[in-house]
Amino acid sequence: MKLTYILALFLLIGGSYAKSQSSVLYHMKGIPQTKELNPAFFNQTEAVYIGVPMLSGIDMATSTNGWGYNDLIRKGTGVQADSLVMDIDNFYNSLDDNNFLREALNVTILEFGFRAGKNFFGLSVGERQYMNTNWDRNLIAPFTTHPDAPKLGEDYTTGKLDVSAMGYHEVTLNYGREINDKLTIGFAAKGLIAYADIQAENISVDMVSSNNGYSIDMVGRGNVNFTVPGTVDYENNQINGLDITNDDFINALTGTDNFGLGFDFGADYKINDKIRVSASVIDLGKITFKTNSHKLTENDEGYSFTGIDITKDNDQDIGEDLLDAINFNGEEGKYSVNLPAKVYLGGVYSLNKTFELGALTRLRFINGNTSGTYSASANAYIGKFFSLATSYSIIENTYNNLGLGFGIRASGLQIYAGADDVISLANPSQSNNTSFRFGMNILLNRKFKEKKADLELE
């Protein structure tokens, strides 16, 4: 098994899960999980909340820079009218010069918290996985009939490909304190234990074909760090095989060697009875990989493809040979990865005791790239047991994102849900951004009261 299969393995792992957070919930009061967006938003109660195991927080999201699933997979025409077809040309035309795909899922396994006087304490255990892929449009060109497709005798470069995917366990301790009637602060410390990771940076292949098309000379570039359960076999400093057993998976999931720390900081400040502002920094930290970790670096050797000799029996894998043009030198080695940090800046204007208007900016930082989400929201508190939030967001340069969130409380059970783009849930194939969060909590000895135009809990 060569590098081809390692990359595919991590794309499947990272593409299935990752950490995500729905911004529509940021300004909603009375939902304990908003502390994941700002640790100063802890539960304003002296009672206890307990997250329903495995159901207190299920959070998933995908986002692109503007292209959607239906740009690649379309309904066929003519004799293929009853089938779905892959339209590479249409997909290529939908891309920008630089493109990305981000996918995420977060599952909270156990969680509880309580308010004691002016202090809040909380504990949660969860699974975190994410994938971020960035690539140049030119990477797709050879598979199209577009005029940009490379021709015989022309130089061609794939452009850069970056892949960042990770899976890890997270244990979080929360502390918050109401400093005075105006200022509340919060802090979270996280222990992180990773079991799989890949960080591929600046992967590219330069190609030169002969005028007669008889040969293609290729030189690969890039660097890859990865951690995978199992044993990687090297031959002459290059990957020759990968052996993964059930015991390898169990050891990776239960091991503690690939350890890291993360921190959240937040503050909420009431300017007056009408205006409140807040800010937070989430996931500031890194994980160091020491076990089953490997470092691959490019060398100056290239690869010359001259076709296949059809007169001989062989099992030559052309796709693998093309990827082998990158020709990495590999070795076991320790490396560190920063978490994808986020910054939230928010503000709320209270029209009255039950209706608020909000604004929010979220900045996300990963591998030197920054992306932004900008939202305007309206929150309503209907009666004592129902809250509703609506939002409009600009997400990753897309402008058709209408969000909706709600919280319901009855007989000590709370159910909440939120999505930053509800339209995408109805038609995900045409969506550029899809996010959804759902959770259930058990609330003990809670009832609403009014105090200084705030909705608080006791």
N, C-alpha and C positions, 0 to 999 in steps of 0.2 A: 504494500500500500504506500503510495508516494504522496507528495505534498497535495496533489489533486484531492485525495480523499480526506485529508486533514482539513483543508479549507471547506469542503462540502459538509463535513461533520459539524463544524462550528457554525456554519450558516444555518443549518437545521436547528441546532441547539439554541443559538442566539435569536434566530428568527421566530422561535416559538414563545419565548418568554423574555421579560425584562421589567424594569421598574418604570412606572408611569404615575402621573398624578393629574387628576382632572381639576382644571383651574376654576370651573364654575362653582366648586364647593368652597373656595377660599374665604368668601365673606359670609358664609352661612353660620349662624350661631346655633349652639346646642348640639353640634355633631362632634364628638371627641376626636375623630380622625382628621379634622382640619389642623391639628397640631403637626401633622406630617408636612404641611405646607408652611406653617409658621408655629414653632413650639410655644410662642406666647399665646396661642389660641387654645389653651387647655380648657378642659371642661369646667365651667364656672359653677361648681357645686361642692358641697362638703360631703356628698354621698359617694358611692362607688359606681363605676361602670365596668362591665365585663363584656368583652367582645365575644360573640358566639364563635366557638372554635372553628377555624377554616372558613368562616363566613363573615368575619368582622370587616374584612377589606379585601376585595378582589378588584384589581385595577389593571386595565389593559388599554393599549393605544398603538396606533400606527400613524406615521406621517411621511409625506413625500414633499418634494419641492414643486409639485404641481401635476405630475402624471398620476394616472390611476390604473387599477387592474384592467379595466376595459380598454385601455390603450394598447395593451399587449394581447389580451384574450378577447376575441370578438366573435359575434355570431357570423357564420359563414354565409355565402351567397351561392346561387346556382345549385349545383349538385351537392354542395356542402351546407345548404340552407338549414338542415336539421342538426348541425354540429357546431361546436365551438372550435375556432381556428386561432393559431398564433400568428399575429400580424406584426412581424418585426419591423417592417417599413413604417407602419403607423406609430409603433412604439418609439422608434428613432426620431420621428418628426415631433413627438410630444415632449422630447427631452430638451433641457437647457444644456449649455456647455458643461456645467458642473451639476451633478445630481446626487440625491441621497434617498435612502430608505431607512427609517427608524422604526423599530418595533419594540414593544415593551409589555411586560406583565409582572405584577406584584401580588403575592398572596400572603396575607397575614395569618399565621397559624394560631397564635395565642396572644391575648392582649387584655390588659386591665389598667385602671387608673383611679385615683381618688383625690379629692380636695380636702386639705386639712388646714383650716384657717385661711391664711393668705397664700399658702403653698399648694403646689400640685405635684404628685408623684405618679409615674407611669412606667409600665414595662410591656414590651412587645417582642415577639419572635416571628420572623417571616422569611420568605424565600424571595430573592431578588435576581432577576436575569434581564439582560438587555442586549440589543444589537444595533449598531450604527454602521451603515455602509455608504461610502461616498465614491463616485466614479465619474470619469469624464465621458462625455457623449461619444467620443471617438472610439471607445471600447466596443460599441455596438456596430460601428460602420461596416466592418468586413462581412457581417451577416445580412446585409441589406442590398437592395438594388439601387440605392440612392447614389447620385453622382459623387458623393463624398467617399464612397467605398473605394478602398485602395485598388490600384491596377498594377499590372505587370510592369516591372522596372521602376516603380515608384517607391520612395521611402515612406514608411508608415510607422506611427507610434500609437499604442493603445491609449496613451494618457495614463493618469494615475488612478489606482484603486486603493482605497483604505477600508479596512474592516476592523471593527472593534466590537467584541462580544464577550460577555462574562456571565457566569453563574455563581452566586454566593449566598450563604446563610447570613442573616442579620439579627442581632440581639440589641435592642434599644432601651436605654434608660432615659426617661424624661423627667425634667424638673422645671417648674415654673413658679413665679412669685409675683404677686400683685404688690408692687412697690408702694404705690399710693393710689388715690382715686383716679389719677390720670395715666400712670405708666405701669405696664405689665411686661415682664420679660420671660423668656423661656430658653431652655437649653436641652440638647439631646446628645448623648454619647453612645456610639454604636460600635459593637464588636463585630467584625466581618471575617468570615471564613469562606474562602473561595474553593471551588472544586473544578472549574474549567474556565479557560480564557484563551482568546486569541487577539493579538494586536498586530495587524498587517499594515504597514505604512509605505506609501509611495511605490506600490507594485506597478510595474510597467514593462512592456516588451517593445523593443525597437526592431523593425523588420526591413530588410532590403531584398527584393526579389530580382532575379536576373531577367533580362529583356525577353529571353525565350521561355521563361517560366519554369525552367528545369530545376531551379533550386531557390530556397529562401534562407537567408542568413538572419539569425535572431540573437539578440542580446537582452537579457532580462535585468531588471533593477528592483531594488526594494529590500526591506527588512521585515522579519516576522518574529515575534515572541509568542509562545503559546504554552499552555499547560493543559494536559489531557490525561485522563485516567488510562493507565496502561504503560506498556514498554515501547519506546521508540528505538528501532534498530538503525544504526548508522553504518554505512560502508564508505570508506574513503571520505569521511566527514560529510556525507550526504545521506538523506533519509532513504532507507531501503525497505522499511516495513514498520507496521504498527500493530501491536498485539494487545487487545483489550479483553479481559475476562470479567465475569460477574463479580469476583472478589475485588478486581481493580475498581469497579464502580462503587462498591460498598466502602472500600478503603478511602476513596476520594470524597465520598459524601460524609464520612464520619471523621476524617482526618482534620487536624487543626494547624498544620504547618503553614499553609498559605493564608496568613493572617493579616488583618489590617484594622485601622481605626477610622471612623468617620464622625463628624460633628455637625449639628444644626444649631443655629443661633437665630433668635427672633425677638422682636419688640413690637408692642402695640401702644400707641399714645393717643389719648383723647385731648384734642385741642380745646374743644368746648362741648356742650351738650349736643351739638349738631355734627361736628366734624371729627373723624378719627383717622389716623394714618398708621401704617404698619410697614415693617420691612423684615426680611429674613434671608439667611444664607443656608442652603440645604445641601447635604452630602459633600462637605468639605473634608477630604481625606484621601487615603490611598491604601492599596493592598499590595503586599510584597509576596511574590511567588517564589518558593524555594524547592518544593517537591513536585516531581513530574513536570518540571518547567524546562523549556528549551529556547535557545536563541539561534535564529537563522540569519545569516548575513550574505549579501550578494558577493559573487566573485567576478572576475573579468572574463571568464570563459563564456563563449556563446554556443549556439547550436545551429547546424546547417541541415535543413530538411531537403532531401533529394527524392522524395517519393518512396513508394513501396515496390519491392521486386515481386511482381505477381507470379513469377516462375517458381517461387519458393514458398513452402508452407511456413507461415509465421503468424504470430499473434500480436503484432505491433499495434500499440495504442497511440494513434496520432495525437489525440487530445493530451495524453500524458506527456508525450514527447514535446509538444508545444509548451506546456507548463514547465517542463524540465529545462527549457531555455533560460529560465531565471537562474537555475543552477546554484542554489543556496549551499553555503557551507554551514553545517549545523553542529551544535554541541549542547550539552546540558548546561544550564546557567540560571542564576537568580536575576529577577527583574521586578520592577514596581510599576503599578498602573494607578493613575489618579482617577477618582470617581467622577462621573459626570455631574459637576456642581451646578446648582441653580440659585438664582437670586430673584426674590419676589419683592415688589414695591407696590403697595396698595393704599387706597384711600376710600372712605365711606362718608356719605352725607345722609343724615337721618331726616327724612321729611316729617316723620312723626314716630310714635312708639312702635308702629307695626310695619313701616315701609322705609326702605333705604335704597340709595343709589350708590354704586361702587365703580371703581376703576382699578385695573390691575395690569402691571407689566411683569412678565416672567422672562428672564434671560437664562439660557442654558449653555454651558461651556463643556466641550469635549474635544480632546485632541487638537486644541488650537482653533477650533471652529466655534462660533457663537450663533445661536438662533434665538429668535424672540417671538413671544406671544403677547398680544395687547388686547385687553378685554374691557368692555363696559357691561355692568350688570345691574339688575334690579332684584332686591330681595324683599319678600313679604312674609310676615308671621301671622297666620290666620288662626285665630283662637289660641288655645294653649298647647295644641298638640300637632300642628301642621306648619311646616315652613316650605317656601317655594322660592327658587332662584331661576332667573333667566339671564342669558348673556349673549352678547355679540362679540366675536373675537376675530382678530387677524392672526392667523397661525401660519408660519413658514411661508409668507407671501401669498396666502390664499385668503379670500375675503368673503366667503359664503358660509361662515361657521356660526350657527345658532345653537346656543347651549341651553340645557335645562337640568335642574336639580331639585330634589325634594327630600324632606325628612318627615316621617310619621312616627308618632309615639302613642302607644296604647298599652295599658296594663303592664308597664315596666319594660316593654319590648319596643325598641326603636329600629326602624328600617329606613335606610337612606340610599339614594342613587343619584348619579349625575353623569352627564355627557357634555363635552365641549362642542359637539357637532351632532345633533340628533338626526339631521337629514341623512348623514352617512350611515346611521344604524338601519335606516329603511332601505338604503341602496348602497351598500358598501363597495360594490364593484366600480362605481363612478366617483368614489370619494378619494380625496387627497389626505384627509385627516380623520381618523376614527379614534374615539376615546370613550371609555365607559368605566364607571366605578360603582360598586354595589357593596353594601355591608349591613350587618345586623348587630345590635348591642342590647345587653340587658342593663337597664337603668334601675338603680335601687334608691327608693325614698326621694324621688325627684318631684318637684312641682315648680311652676313658673311664678315669678314675681316681677314686679316692675320697680326699677330703681334708676333714677337719673337718666331716663329715656333709653336705658339699655335693657335688653332682654337677658336676664340672668337666671340662674337656677340655684335652688337650695335643697 
